[in-house]
């Protein structure tokens, strides 16, 4: 499982270090291949290839004309690109993906169980602020209750 928050930088060519702890998890359970795509939030999602293929297979079983499926295909699947971790532990993020998440210099990698989010530092701070505002919402409490019961 991916967990933790790691601050790094991204260079002008779009290369950023992939955090060592996340790399250990990736290589221990998967291989060095990541699929990176635009998230619905202003960030990127990075999936180990096997997890991404499972998501694609599940979507592939759905009716592609279903509005939610069509939207996910257009926003999530169409923009996905394989971005392997290189021998130096870096990931090259393509320009179109960098633009979506407004990645310019300081970036934040956040482990989110089976997916990893990649944010600009400013975007991450804003997302954290919003999450704290919603922390005591009915939906969060419902999920916590369900997790305790399972």
VEXVOKOL-431794 format. One record per residue: x, y, z of N, C-alpha, C in turn; residue in one letter. Coordinates in steps of 0.001 Angstrom, whole numbers, padded with zeros to 6 digits, always signed. Last residue first. Layout:
<nodes>
XYZXYZXYZa ...
</nodes>
This chain:
<nodes>
-015938-003287+009448-015479-004367+008562-014288-005093+009126x -016494-001241+011136-017380-002413+011215-016868-003563+010354x -014730+000735+010464-014630+000150+011811-015428-001130+011920x -015713+001425+007945-014387+000818+008069-014218+000137+009420x -018180+002599+008585-018148+001368+007790-016809+000665+007922x -017253+004873+009986-018106+003878+010664-018075+002559+009919x -015897+006200+007910-015174+005756+009102-015949+004687+009862x -018086+006724+006189-016985+005860+005752-016207+005338+006954x -019593+008477+007809-020187+007224+007326-019089+006246+006933x -017802+010615+008121-018199+009840+009298-018807+008495+008895x -017771+011538+005483-016535+011048+006100-016869+010184+007308x -020505+012292+005202-019910+011259+004342-018628+010678+004940x -020842+014336+007101-021620+013105+007223-020975+011984+006403x -017693+015846+008030-018919+015741+007238-019589+014388+007444x -015330+016497+009238-016427+016043+010104-017753+015938+009352x -013681+017295+007088-013319+016139+007915-014458+015635+008788x -013866+019475+005454-014857+018419+005259-014680+017244+006212x -011684+020979+006209-013004+021587+006320-014096+020522+006260x -009637+019256+005480-009848+019548+006906-011218+020167+007145x -009886+019403+002698-010138+018134+003381-010397+018357+004872x -009115+022055+002212-010490+021634+001904-010833+020336+002629x -006422+021838+002993-007307+022792+003668-008767+022401+003452x -005522+020007+001106-005485+019670+002528-006415+020569+003334x -005816+021497-001235-006585+020255-001074-006628+019826+000393x -003931+023540-000748-005356+023878-000891-006230+022635-000676x -001581+022034-000720-001956+022816+000464-003444+023156+000423x -001623+021034-003352-001709+020110-002223-002152+020862-000965x -001272+023403-004820-002494+022621-004982-002709+021664-003824x +001316+024124-004000+000186+024994-003707-001145+024246-003800x +002838+022027-005030+002823+022254-003581+001617+023111-003190x +001012+020023-007356+001872+021180-007113+001811+021401-005598x +000882+016422-006944+000312+017761-006861+001401+018811-006979x +000032+013192-007488+001128+014133-007705+000512+015518-007855x -000939+010245-005735-001282+011536-006313-000026+012381-006436x -001156+006844-006385-000321+007909-005848-000753+009202-006530x -003114+004042-005330-002774+005056-006312-001924+006115-005608x -003705+002477-003194-003339+001799-004444-002961+002753-005565x -003037+004601-000909-003312+003168-000851-002877+002484-002145x -001790+007061-001678-003228+006965-001422-003702+005512-001547x +000919+009211-001176+000471+007822-001292-000971+007704-000848x +001783+012002-002927+000980+011547-001796+000498+010128-002049x +004241+014329-003748+003759+012978-004006+002987+012542-002761x +004414+017608-004784+004130+016745-003639+003594+015419-004158x +006771+020028-006038+005692+019058-006188+005569+018210-004933x +007943+023040-007305+007776+022231-006103+006557+021331-006256x +007592+023724-010220+008850+023571-009494+008697+022631-008308x +005206+023045-011773+006256+023921-012277+007580+023730-011557x +002195+021757-012568+003476+021380-011965+004573+022234-012583x -000604+021833-013034+000174+023061-012822+001487+022788-012098x -001931+019635-013836-001706+019758-012394-000914+021012-012027x -001981+020085-016633-003226+019821-015896-003050+020080-014405x +000766+020320-017256-000127+021476-017391-001408+021285-016582x +001679+017721-016921+002195+018793-016045+001262+019999-016077x +000351+016526-019055-000004+016152-017690+000486+017207-016692x +001609+017731-021209+000148+017857-021070-000305+017494-019656x +004408+017021-020828+003910+018402-020711+002405+018522-020501x +004983+014008-018801+004772+014709-020075+004147+016098-019883x +007393+013394-016440+005973+013722-016564+005779+014527-017848x +009556+010921-015677+009368+012010-016629+007874+012219-016828x +010929+010120-012599+009789+009908-013487+009695+011150-014374x +013864+008547-011180+013087+009700-011641+011936+009257-012535x +015788+006725-010434+014643+006935-009557+013795+008139-009923x +017703+006125-012221+018071+007110-011211+016910+007434-010263x +016405+004434-013980+017451+003854-013123+017888+004807-012011x +012923+005633-013896+014201+005307-014528+015220+004787-013508x +009663+004549-013905+010695+005086-013020+012034+004670-013628x +007594+005252-016798+008375+004375-015921+009340+005152-015028x +004687+006072-017672+005826+006888-017244+006670+006050-016287x +002137+005923-019988+003078+005130-019202+004323+005974-018945x -000707+008025-019637+000551+007721-020319+001440+006889-019403x -004063+009126-020131-003101+008265-019423-001872+007974-020286x -006091+010446-021392-004876+011215-021081-003788+010374-020413x -008119+008537-021626-007511+009095-022836-006203+009824-022549x -008890+008038-018927-008206+007023-019727-007469+007638-020917x -009955+010543-018001-009037+009733-017212-008221+008775-018074x -011698+011861-019725-010870+012629-018804-009739+011817-018177x -012903+009818-021306-012342+011025-021919-011351+011742-021000x -013702+007913-019418-012842+007526-020537-012154+008752-021130x -015375+009449-017786-014143+008877-017241-013176+008473-018352x -017430+009983-019682-016660+011075-019076-015345+010557-018511x -018380+007401-020188-017833+008204-021281-016960+009335-020732x -019327+006753-017639-018249+005970-018239-017577+006779-019345x -021407+008592-017294-020277+008577-016366-019084+007837-016932x -023165+007888-019579-022536+009203-019387-021323+009200-018449x -022654+005074-021576-023140+005525-020274-022418+006833-019929x -021311+004160-023724-022232+005271-023971-022847+005788-022673x -019878+001942-022953-019132+003173-023211-020017+004384-023499x -020834-000064-020341-021345+000502-021583-020626+001828-021850x -018061-001941-018968-019201-001037-018864-019611-000546-020248x -015763-003278-019293-016973-004098-019165-018239-003251-019108x -013813-001343-019200-014096-001976-020482-015337-002847-020474x -013561-000835-016488-014250+000147-017334-014656-000459-018664x -012117-003157-015822-013424-002914-015209-014218-001900-016028x -009808-002728-017347-010630-003915-017591-012035-003721-017017x -008813-000375-016170-009235-000378-017579-010141-001565-017888x -008210-001410-013607-009187-000338-013760-009715-000286-015197x -006242-003252-014306-007466-003725-013653-008576-002681-013775x -004298-001534-015306-004913-002507-016216-006196-003069-015617x -003571-000202-012938-004201+000531-014041-004917-000430-014981x -002355-002262-011543-003561-001643-010981-004326-000886-012068x -000152-002733-013273-001135-003799-013014-002439-003228-012444x +001307-000257-013155+000686-000735-014396-000402-001772-014143x +000454+001864-010441+001282+000765-010955+000554+000179-012164x -000581+005189-011206-000946+003822-010866+000178+002864-011254x -000999+008436-010333+000008+007493-010824-000348+006115-010291x -002814+011290-011132-002845+009989-010480-001808+009098-011145x -002373+014805-010539-002219+013617-011373-002369+012377-010518x -004680+017539-010026-003477+016781-009708-003392+015628-010698x -007210+018941-009527-006062+019488-010272-004748+018841-009835x -009435+016055-009758-008888+017216-009044-007736+017772-009880x -009502+013991-011485-010625+014915-011551-010298+016181-010769x -006198+013598-012929-007239+013282-011958-008401+014244-012162x -004511+012376-015729-005131+013528-015085-006198+013040-014115x -002040+009778-015121-003177+010377-015815-003683+011591-015053x +000402+007317-015559+000058+008609-014970-001047+009237-015812x +001501+004256-014675+000621+004916-015633+000136+006181-014933x +004755+002920-014198+003615+003684-013688+002789+004171-014869x +006985+000274-013752+006098+000993-014670+004925+001648-013937x +008633-001356-012253+008939+000076-012293+007987+000892-013165x +006257-003573-010649+007521-003343-011352+007688-001830-011468x +005119-004602-007481+004822-004450-008901+006134-004456-009683x +006009-004826-004879+004726-005445-005217+004422-005444-006712x +008516-003629-004787+008252-004815-003973+006995-005557-004392x +008332-001378-006351+009182-002477-006821+008968-003759-006025x +006501+000136-004745+006257-000154-006158+007043-001379-006606x +007827+000296-002266+006519-000355-002371+006239-000772-003807x +010111+001716-003083+010232+000413-002413+008933-000370-002526x +008914+004056-004032+009625+003189-004970+009802+001797-004373x +008025+005194-001679+007031+004768-002667+007657+003817-003675x +010530+005702-000523+009565+004819+000165+008498+004319-000802x +011701+007498-002429+012295+006184-002147+011302+005229-001485x +009710+009276-004822+010163+009065-003452+010599+007625-003170x +011113+010118-007823+010027+009318-007258+010481+008941-005856x +012002+013309-008966+012372+012100-008229+011117+011421-007710x +011059+014390-012208+010980+014533-010766+011373+013211-010114x +011169+016139-015251+011655+015012-014449+011548+015346-012964x +010570+018181-016990+009463+017388-016455+009897+016187-015650x +012473+019927-017779+012166+018838-018713+011032+017953-018219x +012745+021557-015573+012136+022132-016778+011776+021070-017811x +011969+019382-012729+012817+020263-013529+012085+020722-014796x +010429+019420-009586+010343+018948-010966+011169+019917-011806x +011068+018285-006247+011012+019324-007273+010918+018659-008635x +009169+017121-003398+010276+017064-004344+010182+018253-005279x +007831+015725-000492+008043+016934-001293+009299+016782-002137x +005472+013312+000306+006880+013566+000009+006994+014784-000898x +003537+011441+002496+003589+012653+001687+005054+013031+001537x +002037+008130+002769+003025+009164+003044+002952+010311+002058x +001640+005004+001015+001270+005970+002047+002389+006982+002224x +000465+002231-000754+001204+003487-000826+000704+004439+000258x +000834-001180+000000+000000+000000+000000+000885+001252+000000x 
</nodes>
